[in-house]
Amino acid sequence: MQDTNAGSIGGAFMLFVAGAAIGGLLVALNTPKTGPELREDLKALGRRARNKAEGLAGDAEGAWDNLKGKAGSAGEAVKQDLGEMAKR
């Protein structure tokens, strides 16, 4: 069985990152700044985007580990139930 929720979360994450990058670039290019100021702003924007992406990736990893744990527990419960049913 395929988890469609995981696919939609990944797609939403990619849309968020793309939107943030495009929005930040548009703001940076429409502000009157010198070259060095603009480059520093773009670097800061990149650092913020990277930090946000790392945080979201960590959250996704935790959610995945939680899901695996629940699936393993459910599998063990089914295995136990089947074993009990077989003994009857």
C-alpha positions as CSV (number, residue, x, y, z in Angstrom):
1,M,0.0,0.0,0.0
2,Q,1.4,3.4,-1.0
3,D,1.3,6.3,1.5
4,T,-0.1,9.2,-0.6
5,N,0.3,11.6,2.3
6,A,4.1,11.3,2.2
7,G,4.0,12.3,-1.5
8,S,1.9,15.3,-0.9
9,I,4.1,16.4,2.0
10,G,7.2,16.2,-0.3
11,G,5.5,18.1,-3.1
12,A,4.3,20.8,-0.7
13,F,7.8,21.1,0.7
14,M,9.3,21.5,-2.7
15,L,6.7,24.1,-3.6
16,F,7.4,26.0,-0.4
17,V,11.1,26.0,-1.0
18,A,10.7,27.1,-4.7
19,G,8.2,29.9,-3.7
20,A,10.5,31.1,-0.9
21,A,13.5,31.2,-3.3
22,I,11.5,33.0,-6.0
23,G,10.0,35.5,-3.5
24,G,13.3,36.2,-1.9
25,L,15.0,36.7,-5.2
26,L,12.3,39.1,-6.4
27,V,12.5,41.2,-3.3
28,A,16.3,41.3,-3.4
29,L,16.3,42.3,-7.1
30,N,13.7,45.1,-6.6
31,T,15.5,46.8,-3.7
32,P,18.0,49.6,-4.4
33,K,21.2,48.2,-3.0
34,T,24.9,48.2,-4.0
35,G,26.4,45.0,-5.4
36,P,28.1,43.9,-2.2
37,E,24.9,44.6,-0.2
38,L,22.8,42.6,-2.6
39,R,25.3,39.7,-2.6
40,E,25.3,39.6,1.2
41,D,21.5,39.7,1.3
42,L,21.4,36.8,-1.2
43,K,23.9,34.8,1.0
44,A,21.8,35.4,4.1
45,L,18.7,34.4,2.2
46,G,20.4,31.2,1.1
47,R,21.5,30.4,4.7
48,R,18.0,31.0,6.0
49,A,16.5,28.7,3.3
50,R,19.1,26.0,4.0
51,N,18.5,26.2,7.8
52,K,14.7,26.0,7.2
53,A,15.1,23.0,4.8
54,E,17.4,21.2,7.3
55,G,14.8,21.7,10.0
56,L,12.0,20.4,7.8
57,A,14.1,17.5,6.8
58,G,14.8,16.7,10.5
59,D,11.0,16.9,11.1
60,A,10.3,14.6,8.2
61,E,12.9,12.1,9.4
62,G,11.4,12.0,12.8
63,A,7.9,11.5,11.4
64,W,9.2,8.7,9.2
65,D,10.9,7.0,12.1
66,N,7.6,7.3,14.1
67,L,5.7,5.8,11.2
68,K,8.1,2.9,10.9
69,G,7.8,2.2,14.6
70,K,4.0,2.2,14.5
71,A,4.0,-0.1,11.5
72,G,6.4,-2.4,13.2
73,S,4.2,-2.5,16.3
74,A,1.1,-3.1,14.3
75,G,2.9,-5.9,12.4
76,E,3.9,-7.5,15.7
77,A,0.3,-7.3,17.0
78,V,-1.0,-8.9,13.9
79,K,1.6,-11.6,14.1
80,Q,0.7,-12.3,17.7
81,D,-3.0,-12.4,16.9
82,L,-2.4,-14.8,14.1
83,G,-0.3,-17.0,16.3
84,E,-3.1,-17.1,19.0
85,M,-5.7,-17.9,16.3
86,A,-3.6,-20.7,15.0
87,K,-3.4,-22.3,18.5
88,R,-7.2,-22.5,18.7
